[in-house]
Structures are given as C-alpha cells and as structure tokens.
Amino acid sequence: MKKCDIRDRSLRKVGKERIEWADKDMPVLQLVRERFEKEKPLAGVRMSACLHVTAETANLCRTLKAGGARLLLCASNPLSTQDDVAASLSYDYGIPTYAIKGEDTKTYYKHIRAAVEHKPFITMDDGADLVSAIHTDYPELADTVLGSMEETTTGVIRLRAMEADGALKFPVIAVNDAQTKHLFDNRYGTGQSTLDGIIRATDMLVAGKKFVVAGYGWCGRGVAHRAKGLGANVIVTEVDPLRAIEATMDGFWVMPMAQAARIGDIFCTVTGDIKVIRREHFAAMKDGAIVCNSGHFNVEVDIPALQKLAKSKRRVRAFVDAYTMRNGRTVYLLGDGRLINLAAAEGHPASVMDMSFSGQALTSEYVVKRKTRLAPGVHEVPREIDEWVSRLKLKSMGIKIDRLTAEQREYLASWSMGT
Ligand SMILES: NC(=O)c1ccc[n+]([C@@H]2O[C@H](COP(=O)([O-])OP(=O)(O)OC[C@H]3O[C@@H](n4cnc5c(N)ncnc54)[C@H](O)[C@@H]3O)[C@@H](O)[C@H]2O)c1
C-alpha cells in the first residue's frame, strides 16, 4: 500500500492556503488544538478517519495530530474530496491521506482498506463505511477498537441498525446527535452549502423558482429556509406528519412528491432514504427540471430508473448531466446524485464545522481517557462537551448572555409558587 494516495502533490500550496483560511473561522477548534498540543491526550493512539476531505476536516486532523494521534485519513465519499487539501495534508502536515476526487468505487474501497490496515484503536466515520468494513472484512480487528465517532445522521441510523441486530462489536459515539452538531451543521451548514452547490453547478437564478425539498429534518429545514431566502417558492415533501405540520406552519407548501414532481423547477432530496425521487416522478417532471441530492448516499434519487427512461445522456457542464427522456423532456441531474454541497461546492463553511469538529476531537479524548472501554453499542456525546463547545462558540462570536440570579434558580427549582 502506498504511503498516501492523492491526485497531485503540486496542489499542496493551494490546499495549505485553503486550510489556513478555514482555520481562522474555527476558533473553538484552535483552543482545543492548543490544549492538545500541551497535554497530548492522544499520544501514540492509532486513529483512522473516514471523512469528507475538506479544508475543515484538515483542521480537525491537525488537532488530532497535535494531541499525539498517529492519524490516517481516507475519503467518506468518492466525490467530496478537495484534491489540494489532500495534497497539503499528506505533504505539509504529515497526515497520510487516501482520497481522490472522482475516484471509482474500487479505489474508494481500496482507500478504506488502507484505513483499516492502519489497525486503528479509534475510528471516525461520516456514514459508517469504515465501521462497516471492519465488521464485514476484518472482524478480528473489532475487538481491539476502543471506540468510534460517527458524524452524520445516515451513519447513526446504520449503526443503530447494527446494534439492534446484535452485530455492533465496539462502542460508537453518535457525534451527529450532539446539540452543537446537528442543530447547526445539518441545518445551517447543509442549508447554505446545498444552495451554494446548486448555484455553482447551474449558475441559475433561484428567485421565483418552485423549489422542492424532500425531507424536513435538520438538513431539509435548512435547505428550505435558504431557498426561501433566495426568493424561491418552496414545496416540502415528507412522510412524517409532525414534520409536515411544522413545514406547513413555517410557511411552505406541503404535498406528495407525485404532485410536486409535476410543478417543481428544482428538486433536492435530504431524507437519508432510498428512491425518494423515482420513475413515476421523473416521468411527470417538466422539461428542464433540475434534480439533486444532499443526503448522505446517492440512492435518494433513483438514477438507474432515470437511465432507463432516458434515450440519451449528455454532460452539459461540470456536475450537470442532461437526461433526455422518451417523452421528449430533459431532466438535469447534478453531481451524479451525490451530496451536491460537497460535489459542486466546498461543503459546510468552517464556522459551523468549528463546533462539529471540536465535538469530534473532544469525544476522541473522552474515549481514550476513560479507564474502561464503553460497552459495544451507540452512545451519546457527554453533555459537558456540548456545553463547553456552545459556551466557547458564543464567546468567540462576542455574544454575552444572561445568568440566572440566585432567586431565579430557586424559583425554577421549586413548585410552591403559583399565581
Ligand atoms: N450534505 C451534507 O453535508 C449533509 C450534512 C448532514 C447530514 N447529511 C445527510 O442528510 C440526510 C438527512 O439528515 P437529517 O439530519 O436532516 O435527518 P433527519 O432524520 O433529521 O431528517 C430526515 C427527514 O426526511 C424525512 N423522510 C424520510 N423518508 C422520506 C421520504 N421518502 N419522502 C420525504 N421525506 C422523507 C423524515 O421523515 C425526516 O423528517 C442524511 O442522509 C444525513 O446523513 C448531509
């Protein structure tokens, strides 16, 4: 196995500049790094991280290395890698990186294999592919893993399914479920960067368009609100009645996809589900409809069904494929149905990843410093980590908040006082 596998070493200079640019918007992570540098809480710990290889991830990796970790990084998606960042990580920061933007499935899994063969004590995942590879292909390694961190909703869903099956052999911390992660990263990060990805891919005006968002979870709320902010008429599709009411009261039209398919101009799935836009929906779409996904896997849009319906497929711009169907209409699919914010743009802005990745770094420290290994299963991020990260984030933003007075504390803890 090569010492790293990246596209082009000469991109390192640009990558380093981008990593440093992102770092200035990650003040909380900087504080963690400064402390890690002094205390070395991860000294000598072998770690493998399978994450989107972005400038923000690079700053997390620098932090883990500053803490003493012997870290290896591989891509968590074939299309989300920033090749310049991968070059800089490997050659400026000494973090072996296995990631090439646009890599095929075989290379993607070869890179995951490199992460497994590093024999990590701690793993980090965005989508659970690394944990899954260890359990499926290297079960003997599972007993030696001290713990794992999971970054995204889809990964947590997969891991809970493994836990329910009795298949999960080591502890995993659901970093996604920390308040300082999904409330901000999934909502504001995915919201902004998904619109950024759609705009960069198409250069289209969003104002006045009928913009269909499938799923009104943390990410869907963000995407819907940002599309509305740009002047779109937003339609939400849902399967959960509570979320559908929430979307309605937030001022969005709610309807089934079968109905939305006929009127939408731009479609974006963010459900974590499969075949949310499928054959009958493509067949009903208007000529020129744009379809993309910002959920974790490229299964939300049924691409094989689109391919079957199409009589021709043509790449018309980077990240835009025109599928002309037998009914004469053309549907444009963005970014091969992969997360459009990472495929066509740069993923979440650094300021929001500051919280997510501070949580990741501190959770790794928590797992390593515990005297005993946590039981196999999915665990929550300790509450103190969420509190610490949110207080420091607020401080870094120069925002002060009130404190409870002694009388208020007493009042809130008592039941005796009424009208
Ligand atoms: N693009 C990114 O950078 C990014 C960032 C964070 C999370 N994600 C991914 O985005 C996806 C959504 O994450 P989330 O945190 O919003 O999850 P969530 O569970 O909060 O929301 C998902 C929503 O989709 C709805 N849904 C499920 N099936 C549906 C269907 N067939 N039609 C319509 N709605 C349906 C659910 O009812 C739920 O409300 C996951 O795959 C997650 O891993 C992507």
Ligand as a Chemical Component Dictionary entry (heavy atoms), coordinates in Angstrom:
data_LIG
# 
_chem_comp.id                   LIG 
_chem_comp.type                 NON-POLYMER 
_chem_comp.pdbx_formal_charge   0 
_chem_comp.three_letter_code    LIG 
# 
loop_
_chem_comp_atom.comp_id 
_chem_comp_atom.atom_id 
_chem_comp_atom.alt_atom_id 
_chem_comp_atom.type_symbol 
_chem_comp_atom.charge 
_chem_comp_atom.model_Cartn_x 
_chem_comp_atom.model_Cartn_y 
_chem_comp_atom.model_Cartn_z 
_chem_comp_atom.pdbx_ordinal 
LIG N1  N1  N 0  -24.996 17.275 2.662  1  
LIG C1  C1  C 0  -24.416 17.273 3.837  2  
LIG O1  O1  O 0  -23.350 17.860 4.014  3  
LIG C2  C2  C 0  -25.084 16.596 4.987  4  
LIG C3  C3  C 0  -24.858 17.063 6.291  5  
LIG C4  C4  C 0  -25.522 16.436 7.345  6  
LIG C5  C5  C 0  -26.339 15.349 7.080  7  
LIG N2  N2  N 1  -26.481 14.896 5.787  8  
LIG C6  C6  C 0  -27.333 13.755 5.440  9  
LIG O2  O2  O 0  -28.624 14.284 5.075  10 
LIG C7  C7  C 0  -29.625 13.297 5.332  11 
LIG C8  C8  C 0  -30.703 13.903 6.229  12 
LIG O3  O3  O 0  -30.156 14.218 7.500  13 
LIG P1  P1  P 0  -31.036 14.940 8.641  14 
LIG O4  O4  O 0  -30.102 15.182 9.772  15 
LIG O5  O5  O -1 -31.818 16.042 8.064  16 
LIG O6  O6  O 0  -32.031 13.722 9.011  17 
LIG P2  P2  P 0  -33.438 13.821 9.758  18 
LIG O7  O7  O 0  -33.725 12.442 10.235 19 
LIG O8  O8  O 0  -33.455 14.968 10.716 20 
LIG O9  O9  O 0  -34.465 14.185 8.565  21 
LIG C9  C9  C 0  -34.808 13.324 7.516  22 
LIG C10 C10 C 0  -36.270 13.667 7.163  23 
LIG O10 O10 O 0  -36.594 13.001 5.928  24 
LIG C11 C11 C 0  -37.930 12.511 6.056  25 
LIG N3  N3  N 0  -38.123 11.435 5.074  26 
LIG C12 C12 C 0  -37.728 10.138 5.138  27 
LIG N4  N4  N 0  -38.125 9.473  4.037  28 
LIG C13 C13 C 0  -38.777 10.378 3.261  29 
LIG C14 C14 C 0  -39.426 10.296 2.001  30 
LIG N5  N5  N 0  -39.496 9.138  1.320  31 
LIG N6  N6  N 0  -40.016 11.424 1.497  32 
LIG C15 C15 C 0  -39.975 12.595 2.170  33 
LIG N7  N7  N 0  -39.374 12.727 3.394  34 
LIG C16 C16 C 0  -38.787 11.626 3.913  35 
LIG C17 C17 C 0  -38.026 12.053 7.505  36 
LIG O11 O11 O 0  -39.370 11.955 7.914  37 
LIG C18 C18 C 0  -37.262 13.170 8.216  38 
LIG O12 O12 O 0  -38.112 14.225 8.610  39 
LIG C19 C19 C 0  -28.889 12.120 5.946  40 
LIG O13 O13 O 0  -28.534 11.222 4.929  41 
LIG C20 C20 C 0  -27.638 12.759 6.518  42 
LIG O14 O14 O 0  -26.610 11.828 6.718  43 
LIG C21 C21 C 0  -25.891 15.523 4.745  44 
# 
loop_
_chem_comp_bond.comp_id 
_chem_comp_bond.atom_id_1 
_chem_comp_bond.atom_id_2 
_chem_comp_bond.value_order 
_chem_comp_bond.pdbx_ordinal 
LIG N1  C1  SING 1  
LIG C1  O1  DOUB 2  
LIG C1  C2  SING 3  
LIG C2  C3  SING 4  
LIG C2  C21 DOUB 5  
LIG C3  C4  DOUB 6  
LIG C4  C5  SING 7  
LIG C5  N2  DOUB 8  
LIG N2  C6  SING 9  
LIG N2  C21 SING 10 
LIG C6  O2  SING 11 
LIG C6  C20 SING 12 
LIG O2  C7  SING 13 
LIG C7  C8  SING 14 
LIG C7  C19 SING 15 
LIG C8  O3  SING 16 
LIG O3  P1  SING 17 
LIG P1  O4  DOUB 18 
LIG P1  O5  SING 19 
LIG P1  O6  SING 20 
LIG O6  P2  SING 21 
LIG P2  O7  DOUB 22 
LIG P2  O8  SING 23 
LIG P2  O9  SING 24 
LIG O9  C9  SING 25 
LIG C9  C10 SING 26 
LIG C10 O10 SING 27 
LIG C10 C18 SING 28 
LIG O10 C11 SING 29 
LIG C11 N3  SING 30 
LIG C11 C17 SING 31 
LIG N3  C12 SING 32 
LIG N3  C16 SING 33 
LIG C12 N4  DOUB 34 
LIG N4  C13 SING 35 
LIG C13 C14 SING 36 
LIG C13 C16 DOUB 37 
LIG C14 N5  SING 38 
LIG C14 N6  DOUB 39 
LIG N6  C15 SING 40 
LIG C15 N7  DOUB 41 
LIG N7  C16 SING 42 
LIG C17 O11 SING 43 
LIG C17 C18 SING 44 
LIG C18 O12 SING 45 
LIG C19 O13 SING 46 
LIG C19 C20 SING 47 
LIG C20 O14 SING 48 
# 
